[in-house]
Amino acid sequence: MNKIGFIGLGVMGAPMAANLLRKGYLVTVYNRSAGKSDELAALGAEVVATAADAVRGAEVVITMISNDDAIREVYYGASGIIDALAPGTIVMDSSTISPSLARTLATDIAAKHSDFLDAPVTGSKPAAESGTLVFMIGGEERVLEQTRDVIMAMARKIIYMGPSGSGQTAKLAHNTMVGIHAAAFAEGLAIASNGGIEAASFLELVQAGAANSRFAELKTPKLLERDFSVQFSLSLMLKDLRLSSALSDSLRTPTPVLEAVKSVFQVGESMGLGDLDMAALVNCYEEWTHKRFSDYTPQASEAAIAAVEPAVSDSEDDKSDRRKSERLSLHIPLKLSVYQWEQEGSFSGQLIDGVLLDISGHGVQISSDQPLETDMFIVIHFPQASQLPPVTGRIIRIETNGTQFRYGCLLAGLAPYQRLQLEEYIKRQNVTAD
């Protein structure tokens, strides 16, 4: 089997397709959103305009899509997979979806005289890039054997789980544990940090002790450098936890820990962390405790802080002149998410109005009629036109003028791609201002 149709070129799909190309397979690729196939085309992939076009002529079709709704669109929608299948085609879905949908796909594909494997993976982006994913397979073993060489071009291990839907059931059980590990990681770090333990020392202990996990090994360097670029996003993990919760309900399996962890991930998504790596869950605990676990700030400097917090000895004229050269004056309405403890074990959140007064690469000045506190972490929701994701800021200065409060905030823990987006926004506003 040499001709592969690959559909879904996201964080996982693109490197998986690249590995197939490097192993000599003829790969036709399709992605619902444009612009993700250029690198694969350079490796020799044929790029097509629809899912149906990717299926035609393929011996094996692989899909790697985000969720159940997207799978239904790609399989059953206009120019979808099902209608384009030729008899004898093998279809593998490596997404994480509900086991019931996987069984429906198997039935409908069998009606087209073709075969289906639910074949989700574990290993996240680094393993996808290195071709060392672990595949968990549901479906007929004879079909697995026919596709083993194709799968091993992307994998280090294949585990057969049982009939259709079993691969997805195993994946949801597995990701339940991963989500719990992530929350345990953040919570243990919160205890240590607020007890005066340095994050680096505590995480060294974790990796040397019984609390170690693959999650801790992968995320420790990212956390210490406050790098929340995506290996597996917080929103996707929350999606998997929701699927696992629904599955456990259908199986009448009690899952109190899953439900608690799902709630923490829901808070993280509501704080604007969904598009970041799931390690960004630590930001929830930082906001609740008003304490950062790591002081590392990429490209931070005294000058960056000074851009937000001017020296007390500056005259008003000096401050005005300096800010004209260092900062961009704005007057843009925005929203701020604020989370505070109510009592032991619970918290409340509110969304308040603010105005963005000025902005630099590392800090912002915001005014609001709501009183906040120094060192409080807030989530800043920029105007939709900015195309900026929500970012976390720490309040380092407060000025009061009647009923209005002016807050100087350092932007905390920006992922590299967010920093680039922020810089581009500043440039666009500078052009407009000129």
C-alpha positions in Angstrom: 0.0 0.0 0.0 1.8 3.1 -1.3 -0.9 5.7 -2.0 -2.1 7.6 1.1 -4.7 10.3 1.4 -4.1 12.5 4.5 -6.7 14.8 5.8 -6.1 17.3 8.7 -2.8 19.1 8.8 -2.8 20.6 12.3 -0.2 20.3 15.1 -0.2 16.5 14.8 -1.3 15.9 11.3 1.3 17.9 9.4 4.3 16.1 11.0 2.6 12.7 10.6 2.1 13.3 6.9 5.7 14.6 6.6 7.0 11.3 8.0 5.0 9.3 5.5 6.5 11.4 2.7 10.0 10.9 4.0 9.4 7.1 4.1 8.6 7.2 0.4 4.8 7.0 0.4 2.8 8.9 -2.2 0.7 11.3 -0.1 -2.2 13.5 -1.2 -3.1 16.1 1.5 -6.2 18.2 2.3 -6.8 20.6 5.1 -10.1 22.5 5.8 -8.2 25.8 6.4 -5.7 27.0 3.8 -2.0 27.7 4.2 -0.9 24.6 6.1 0.2 22.4 3.2 3.2 24.5 1.8 5.9 22.6 3.6 4.3 19.2 2.7 4.1 20.3 -0.9 7.9 21.0 -0.8 8.4 17.4 0.4 6.4 16.1 -2.5 2.8 16.0 -1.3 0.0 16.6 -3.8 -2.3 19.2 -2.4 -6.0 19.0 -3.3 -9.1 21.2 -2.7 -11.5 18.8 -1.0 -11.5 15.7 1.2 -13.1 13.7 -1.6 -10.1 14.6 -3.8 -7.7 13.3 -1.2 -9.6 10.0 -1.1 -9.8 9.3 -4.8 -7.1 6.8 -5.8 -5.9 6.3 -2.2 -5.3 2.8 -0.8 -5.2 4.2 2.8 -7.0 7.3 4.0 -5.9 8.9 7.3 -7.8 11.6 9.1 -6.4 13.7 12.0 -9.2 16.2 12.9 -10.0 18.1 16.1 -13.4 16.9 17.3 -16.7 15.0 16.5 -18.4 17.9 14.7 -15.3 18.4 12.4 -15.2 14.6 11.7 -18.8 14.6 10.7 -18.2 17.5 8.3 -15.2 15.8 6.7 -16.8 12.4 6.4 -20.4 13.2 5.7 -20.4 16.8 4.4 -20.3 18.1 0.8 -17.3 16.6 -1.0 -16.7 14.3 2.0 -15.0 11.0 2.5 -17.9 8.6 2.6 -19.3 9.4 -0.9 -15.8 9.3 -2.5 -14.7 5.9 -1.1 -13.9 3.1 -3.6 -14.4 -0.5 -2.5 -11.3 -1.9 -0.7 -10.1 1.4 0.7 -8.8 1.3 4.3 -9.8 4.4 6.4 -8.0 5.2 9.6 -9.0 8.0 12.0 -6.3 9.1 14.3 -8.3 12.0 15.9 -9.7 11.7 19.4 -13.5 11.3 19.1 -16.3 9.6 20.9 -16.3 5.8 20.7 -19.9 5.8 19.5 -19.0 8.0 16.5 -16.0 5.7 15.7 -18.4 2.7 15.6 -20.8 4.7 13.4 -18.0 5.4 11.0 -17.0 1.7 10.9 -20.6 0.7 10.0 -21.0 3.3 7.3 -17.6 2.6 5.8 -18.3 -1.1 5.8 -21.4 -0.4 3.8 -19.1 1.1 1.1 -17.2 -2.2 1.0 -14.2 -0.6 2.7 -12.6 -1.0 6.2 -12.2 1.3 9.1 -9.8 1.5 12.1 -10.1 3.9 14.9 -6.4 4.7 15.5 -5.9 7.5 18.0 -2.3 8.3 19.1 -0.4 9.5 22.1 2.9 11.3 22.2 1.9 14.9 21.3 3.8 17.1 18.8 7.4 16.0 19.6 6.5 12.4 19.0 4.6 13.3 15.8 7.7 15.1 14.5 10.1 12.3 15.4 7.8 9.5 14.2 7.6 7.9 17.6 3.9 8.0 18.3 2.0 5.2 20.0 -1.1 4.1 18.1 -4.0 2.4 19.9 -6.2 0.5 17.4 -9.8 -0.5 17.3 -11.2 -2.6 14.5 -10.4 -5.9 12.8 -6.9 -7.3 13.4 -6.6 -8.3 9.7 -7.0 -4.7 8.7 -4.4 -3.6 11.2 -1.9 -6.1 9.7 -2.6 -4.7 6.2 -1.7 -1.2 7.4 1.1 -2.0 9.9 3.9 -0.8 7.7 2.1 2.5 7.0 1.4 3.1 10.7 5.0 2.2 11.7 6.2 5.0 9.4 4.7 7.3 12.0 5.0 5.2 15.2 7.3 3.4 17.6 4.5 1.2 18.9 1.1 -0.2 18.0 -1.3 -1.6 20.6 -4.4 -3.5 19.4 -7.3 -2.7 21.8 -10.2 -4.6 20.4 -13.3 -4.1 18.1 -14.3 -0.7 16.6 -14.5 2.0 19.2 -11.9 0.3 21.5 -9.1 2.5 20.3 -11.1 5.7 21.2 -12.1 4.2 24.6 -8.5 3.5 25.4 -7.5 7.0 24.3 -10.1 8.7 26.5 -9.1 6.7 29.5 -5.4 7.5 28.8 -6.0 11.2 28.4 -8.1 11.3 31.6 -4.9 10.3 33.3 -2.9 12.8 31.4 -5.3 15.6 32.4 -5.2 14.5 36.0 -1.3 14.5 35.8 -1.4 18.1 34.5 -3.6 19.3 37.3 -1.6 17.4 39.9 1.6 18.9 38.5 0.2 22.5 38.7 -1.3 21.9 42.2 1.8 20.4 43.7 3.8 23.3 42.3 1.4 25.8 43.8 1.9 24.2 47.3 5.6 24.2 47.0 5.9 27.7 45.6 3.6 29.2 48.2 5.6 27.4 50.8 8.8 29.2 49.7 10.3 26.5 47.5 11.9 27.5 44.2 10.2 26.0 41.2 13.4 24.6 39.7 14.3 22.8 42.9 10.8 21.3 43.3 10.5 20.2 39.7 14.0 18.5 40.0 12.5 16.6 43.0 9.4 15.6 41.0 11.5 14.1 38.2 13.7 12.2 40.7 10.8 10.9 42.8 7.7 8.8 42.7 5.6 11.8 41.4 7.6 11.7 38.1 5.6 11.3 34.9 6.1 11.7 31.2 4.1 14.9 31.5 6.5 16.3 34.1 9.5 15.4 31.9 8.0 17.1 28.9 6.7 20.2 30.6 9.3 21.1 33.2 11.6 22.9 30.8 8.7 24.7 29.2 7.3 25.9 32.5 10.6 27.2 33.9 11.0 29.3 30.7 7.3 30.1 30.6 7.0 28.7 27.2 3.4 27.8 26.5 3.7 27.2 22.8 1.5 24.3 21.8 2.5 20.7 22.0 -1.1 19.8 23.0 -3.5 22.6 23.6 -5.5 23.2 26.8 -8.7 23.4 24.8 -8.1 20.0 23.1 -7.4 18.4 26.5 -10.6 19.9 27.8 -12.4 18.5 24.8 -11.0 15.0 25.6 -12.0 15.3 29.3 -15.5 16.2 28.3 -15.7 13.2 26.0 -14.3 11.0 28.7 -16.9 12.3 31.2 -19.7 11.5 28.7 -18.2 8.0 28.1 -17.9 7.3 31.9 -21.5 8.4 32.4 -22.7 6.0 29.6 -20.6 3.2 31.3 -21.9 4.1 34.7 -18.4 4.5 35.9 -17.9 6.9 38.8 -15.1 9.5 38.0 -14.9 12.1 40.8 -11.3 13.0 40.0 -12.1 13.4 36.3 -14.9 15.8 37.1 -12.8 18.0 39.4 -10.0 18.2 36.9 -12.4 19.0 34.0 -13.7 21.9 36.0 -10.1 23.3 36.5 -9.5 23.0 32.7 -12.8 24.8 32.1 -11.6 27.7 34.3 -8.4 27.7 32.3 -10.3 28.0 29.0 -12.5 30.8 30.4 -9.3 32.7 31.3 -8.2 32.7 27.7 -5.6 29.9 28.0 -7.3 27.5 25.6 -5.0 28.1 22.6 -1.9 27.7 24.7 -0.2 24.4 25.7 -2.1 22.6 28.5 0.9 23.3 30.8 -0.5 26.8 30.9 -3.0 25.4 33.4 -0.4 26.6 36.0 -1.6 30.2 35.2 -4.9 29.4 37.0 -3.1 28.7 40.2 -0.9 31.7 39.8 -3.9 33.9 39.5 -5.7 32.3 42.4 -2.6 32.7 44.7 -1.3 36.0 43.1 2.1 34.4 42.8 4.2 33.4 39.8 6.0 30.1 40.1 8.9 31.1 37.8 10.4 34.6 37.5 11.7 33.9 34.0 10.3 36.4 31.5 11.6 36.1 27.9 13.3 39.3 26.8 12.3 41.1 30.0 14.5 43.9 31.3 14.5 46.8 33.7 13.8 49.0 30.6 10.6 47.0 30.0 9.5 47.5 33.5 10.4 51.2 33.4 8.2 51.5 30.3 5.2 50.6 32.5 6.3 52.0 35.9 8.1 55.4 35.5 10.6 56.6 38.1 9.1 58.6 41.0 11.6 61.4 40.3 10.3 62.0 36.8 8.4 65.2 36.2 5.1 65.0 34.3 6.8 66.6 31.3 9.7 64.1 31.4 7.2 61.2 31.7 5.3 62.5 28.7 8.3 62.9 26.5 9.7 59.5 27.4 6.5 57.7 26.9 6.0 59.3 23.5 9.2 57.7 22.4 8.7 54.3 24.1 5.0 53.7 24.1 2.0 54.0 21.8 -0.9 56.0 23.2 -4.3 54.4 22.6 -7.9 54.7 23.9 -9.4 51.3 23.1 -12.2 49.6 25.1 -11.3 46.0 26.3 -12.4 43.4 28.8 -10.6 42.1 31.8 -11.2 38.7 33.5 -10.6 38.8 37.2 -10.6 35.7 39.4 -10.6 35.8 43.3 -11.1 33.4 46.2 -14.4 33.6 47.9 -13.8 31.0 50.6 -11.7 27.9 51.1 -12.1 25.6 48.1 -14.0 28.0 45.9 -13.6 31.1 43.8 -15.6 33.6 41.8 -14.8 35.2 38.5 -16.0 38.4 36.9 -15.6 40.2 33.6 -15.0 43.9 33.9 -14.7 46.8 31.5 -11.4 48.6 30.9 -9.7 51.0 28.5 -6.3 50.3 26.9 -4.5 53.6 27.3 -1.0 52.7 26.0 1.0 49.6 25.1 4.5 48.4 24.5 6.1 45.1 23.8 6.1 44.1 27.5 3.5 46.2 29.2 0.2 48.0 29.1 -1.6 50.8 30.8 -5.2 50.2 31.5 -7.9 52.3 33.2 -11.1 51.0 34.9 -13.6 52.1 37.4 -13.2 48.7 39.2 -10.6 48.6 42.1 -8.0 45.9 41.8 -4.8 45.1 43.7 -1.1 45.3 43.1 0.4 41.9 42.0 -3.0 40.7 40.9 -3.0 38.7 37.7 -5.7 39.6 35.2 -6.6 38.2 31.7 -6.7 41.0 29.1 -9.1 40.5 26.2 -8.0 42.7 23.4 -10.5 44.0 20.7 -11.4 41.4 18.1 -9.9 43.5 15.4 -6.5 43.1 17.0 -6.5 39.3 16.3 -4.7 38.9 19.6 -5.5 36.0 22.0 -6.2 36.9 25.6 -3.0 37.4 27.6 -2.2 37.4 31.2 -0.9 40.6 32.9 0.4 41.3 36.4 -0.6 44.7 38.0 2.6 46.4 39.1 1.4 50.0 39.6 -1.9 51.6 40.5 -2.8 55.3 40.2 -6.2 56.7 41.4 -8.1 59.7 39.9 -11.5 60.0 41.5 -13.5 56.9 40.7 -11.0 55.8 38.0 -8.1 53.6 38.5 -5.1 53.4 36.2 -3.2 50.1 36.2 0.3 49.5 34.9 0.6 45.8 33.9 3.5 43.6 32.9 2.5 41.0 30.3 3.3 37.6 31.9 4.2 34.4 30.2 3.7 35.3 26.6 4.3 32.4 24.2 6.6 33.3 21.3 3.8 33.5 18.8 1.8 35.7 21.0 4.7 38.1 21.4 5.0 38.3 17.6 1.3 39.0 17.3 1.5 41.7 19.8 4.4 43.4 18.1 2.5 43.2 14.8 -0.5 44.9 16.4 1.7 47.7 17.7 3.1 48.2 14.3 -0.3 48.4 12.7 -1.5 50.9 15.3 1.6 53.0 14.8 0.9 53.2 11.1 -2.7 54.2 11.8 -1.6 56.8 14.3 0.9 58.3 11.8 
